[in-house]
Structure formats: C-alpha cells, structure tokens
Amino acid sequence: MLIKISLTIIFLLIMVGVGIYSRKQARSVDGFVLGGRAVGPWLTAFAYGTSYFSAVVFVGYAGQFGWKYGLSSSWIGIGNAVIGSLLAWLLLGKRTKQMTQHIESRTMPDFFGTRFSSQGLRVVASVIAFVFLIPYTAGVYKGISTLFEMGFGIPYEYCVIIMALLTAIYVILGGYKATAMNDFIQGIIMIFGIVIVIAAVLNTQGGLSTAVEKLSQLPSDTDPSVNGGFATLFGPDPWNLLGVVILTSLGTWGLPQMVGKFYSITDGDAIRRGTIISTVFALIVAGGCYFLGGFGRLFDAPPTLPNGNLAYDSIVPSMLITLPDFIIALVVLLVLSASMSTLASLVLTSSSTMTLDLIYRDKKSLPGEVADGEIDDIVSEKIERRKVVIMRVLIVFFIVISLMLALNPPTFIAQLMGISWGALAGAFLAPFMLGLYWRGVTTASVWACFVWGVGITVINMIAGNPINPINCGAIAMLGGFVVVVIVSLITPKMNRDTVNNIFKCYE
C-alpha cells in the first residue's frame, strides 16, 4: 500500500506542477485552447493517443469485448491504430490545420459556423458537443474509480471526486499546453505499463502459449458443444466485432476533442512525424489492452448484476487483483494516466466550445474580407482574458455535471461511450470530413446530418436500445456520409466566391 500511495502522490504532484509551469502560456484564448498553435509532433501525437485511450478502453472495452470475442478483440486495437490514428492523421491532419488556421477557427462548432456560413450551426453544434461529452466523461470516471477501488480500497464516490478535482486543477492552471505536456508523461507510463501488465498476467497462466491453449478449450456461449471460438482469428461473432471496430476507430474522426489536436500542431512536417508516432502509440496501447482483455475468461467469471447481466467492468480488475503490489501500483498509474489525459481533453473541449461558440460568438471576417471595425488593443486584451476566465469557470461546471452522472451511472462503460460517440461522430464526422475536401457540401446537408446523428442515437436510447448502442453508433457514422451527399445534391449551393475563398488555403 505504501508503494501504491507513494507512486500515485508523486504522479499527481508532477501533473499539478506541469499546470503551474504552463500557466503563463494560458493567458490568451489561443494559448489556453490551442497552445498558441505551436505544439510539436511528439506532444500532439501523445495528446491524441492519450485522449483516445482511457479507462473506458482499458477497463470497460477491453473487459467486455475481450469476454465476448476472445483474442479476436485484438482487431479492435489494430483498427484503432490503422483507421483511428494512421488514416485520421493522413486524411484530416494537414487539411484540418490549414483550413482552421485560414478561417481562424478554434473549435469544431466554430468550424461549422464559418465553413458553412451559419451561426445557427455553430450554436447547435456547441450544444450537441456539450451534452454528449458528458456521458463519455462519466464513463471515464467510472473506469478509473473501479481500478482505484480495487487497488486502494477507496470507495467509488471518493475516487470520482478526487479525480475530478485534480484534473480540474492542472487544466484550469495551464490550459492546453499543460494538458499536452502531461499527456506526454502519461503516454510514456501507458506504453511501459501495458507491456509489463500483459507479461505479468500471462505469467499467471503459464505463459502465452499455455494461455492460448487454455482459451482454445473453452466452449462457445451460443453452442457449448463447440470449443475454440475464443482463440480463433475472427472470434465467435465477427459481424458485431466489426461494429465495435468501426465505432471505436472511425468515431475519432468526428470527435471535437480529437480533431482539435490538429488545430494546434505547428506545421506539415510535424504532422508527418506525428502520424508515425501516433500510430505506433495506438498499436502498443490499444492493441495491448484488447489483447489482454481477450484472456479474461481464464480468470474468475465476473459477478452478475441485479438485472441478470454480467458486470463486465469487473473483468479486468479481477485479472489484476492477484498481481504483486508493484504491478498493481503500475496498473493504477497506467489507468490514471489514460483517464486524466482524456478527462482533461474533454473538459477543455467542452468549456472552450461553450465560451467561444455560445457566450462569445465573435463575428469573424474570412481571409480577404474587410472586417466591420477594429477593436482597440487594450479592449481586445481584456475580452481575451475574460473569455479565459469564463472557460475556467465552465470547466468546473462541466466537471460537476459529469460527476453527478458518474456517481449514479446508468449503464456499462461501453454503452456510455457508445451513446456519446454515436451522437457526436454521427452528427459531426461526415460534414466535417467532406467539408475539408468537397466544395459542394451545403449548409442544409450539415443540418440534416446533425438531425440524423443525434436523432438515431436518442431514439434508440429512448426505445430501450433495440439496436446495440455500439452498432447504432457505427450506423450513425456511416449513414451520415449518405445523408450529407444526398442532401447536398438536392439543396441550394453555398455562395461560390465564399467557398472558393475558404479553399484558397490549399493553394
């Protein structure tokens, strides 16, 4: 216990120290939200990866999908690396950086408002982002608290509150730069931690080959007379596995807290290097998490909840509880690193969106256009400082709301994330990506996609989830492309000069 407490305290002091160190760079809006748009490839790549993978993945997804699909759940980690990281950086990185800097966009709702000449889109997008980031945040709280409860014996409620306070401190102090620097430290812990934990867990089963052999002898859930499905290449349920791969991999392309990382990176060369770093990071961390979860059936079966379902969120903790204290301490730091980085990204994204896109909706002129009037430098500086103050207040507000949900979570971690990602990526992914490449995307098509993504997610949730929230999220994302293309072809086009002016950034 002394080892676990000591390592955790040192870790938390470093996080707060980085926040104090970065506070001078967080006085302006660009500094607080984007790190001055001058964050290097290593910090950006690790910020992207650590925001991507949290306790939601390590505890919730790895446990639940490892139990359902066995070793084939490793495909989820591979998909996260190839689709969620490599292709995301290749297709979105450079274009996002160029266009958002050209139109002076600081948030995803701001992008929609300026790119499609609609302040209404900007407002509605900010509301969607704020509302649906809350269940994701609650899922992260729940995941880290489950591990803390196992490692320290601290009640769940206290864990959640402590996590929220510590994350708020360093984000409020240092903004995005503090978050990115801490993400780098946390990312290193995650890489080494997952490798050591996998080795320790497999060692308890007699090594890799013995563990795989044991897994191959387990009967299928659907047909107890058939053995070996959990040790096969595509597992016992490849189609539902594909839905998970799509949601968790393609979903990142439409999440404000993920895409925002491309706004802040320095230049094209940094994007090229960041692409490689981010992909390798995802392959090790995500691939390792799901590979580890695939052996969950070799340990004690998880307890049954009052509704008769298995407590999937208890699977990974049950795999780790017998490990030596030092390994347990490392696991706690690993999940704490992953979760605090994701929480920091979520609260910063939410507060900046509410401040810049709802409270202060600056009327901007596009590059090449004449502004309505210049603001005095002193007045402008005061407004900037006021925005930063409001963002800090909203960070506290967002954390309190998500805390209330986390203290009484309605469902499993995986389902919380499915609802959040399905609505956000279903609404944002298609119009954002196509808006970077295709001049023909219309304002009406963006509205239609917002209604589609949020509508299908909410209706499915109200109806009692007749479609699994994971699969529903995947349908929302892919269907969004169809909606945007069809509606764009049959609705009035945007002003040609305005669109051409926006796309000058690629010339």
VENTAUR-V378658 format. One record per run of one state. SS is the DSSP state (hx for helix, st for strand, lp for the rest). FROM is the first residue (numbers start at 1). TO is the last residue. If there is no record, write none. Layout:
ss=SS from=FROM to=TO
ss=SS from=FROM to=TO
This chain:
ss=lp from=1 to=1
ss=hx from=2 to=21
ss=lp from=22 to=22
ss=hx from=23 to=26
ss=lp from=27 to=28
ss=hx from=29 to=37
ss=lp from=38 to=38
ss=st from=39 to=39
ss=lp from=40 to=40
ss=hx from=41 to=52
ss=lp from=53 to=54
ss=hx from=55 to=102
ss=lp from=103 to=107
ss=hx from=108 to=115
ss=lp from=116 to=118
ss=hx from=119 to=152
ss=lp from=153 to=155
ss=hx from=156 to=204
ss=lp from=205 to=207
ss=hx from=208 to=216
ss=lp from=217 to=218
ss=st from=219 to=219
ss=lp from=220 to=226
ss=st from=227 to=227
ss=lp from=228 to=228
ss=hx from=229 to=231
ss=lp from=232 to=237
ss=hx from=238 to=254
ss=lp from=255 to=255
ss=hx from=256 to=264
ss=st from=265 to=265
ss=lp from=266 to=267
ss=hx from=268 to=293
ss=lp from=294 to=295
ss=hx from=296 to=298
ss=lp from=299 to=303
ss=st from=304 to=304
ss=lp from=305 to=309
ss=st from=310 to=310
ss=lp from=311 to=311
ss=hx from=312 to=320
ss=lp from=321 to=324
ss=hx from=325 to=359
ss=lp from=360 to=376
ss=hx from=377 to=406
ss=lp from=407 to=412
ss=hx from=413 to=437
ss=lp from=438 to=442
ss=hx from=443 to=462
ss=lp from=463 to=468
ss=hx from=469 to=490
ss=lp from=491 to=495
ss=hx from=496 to=506
ss=lp from=507 to=507
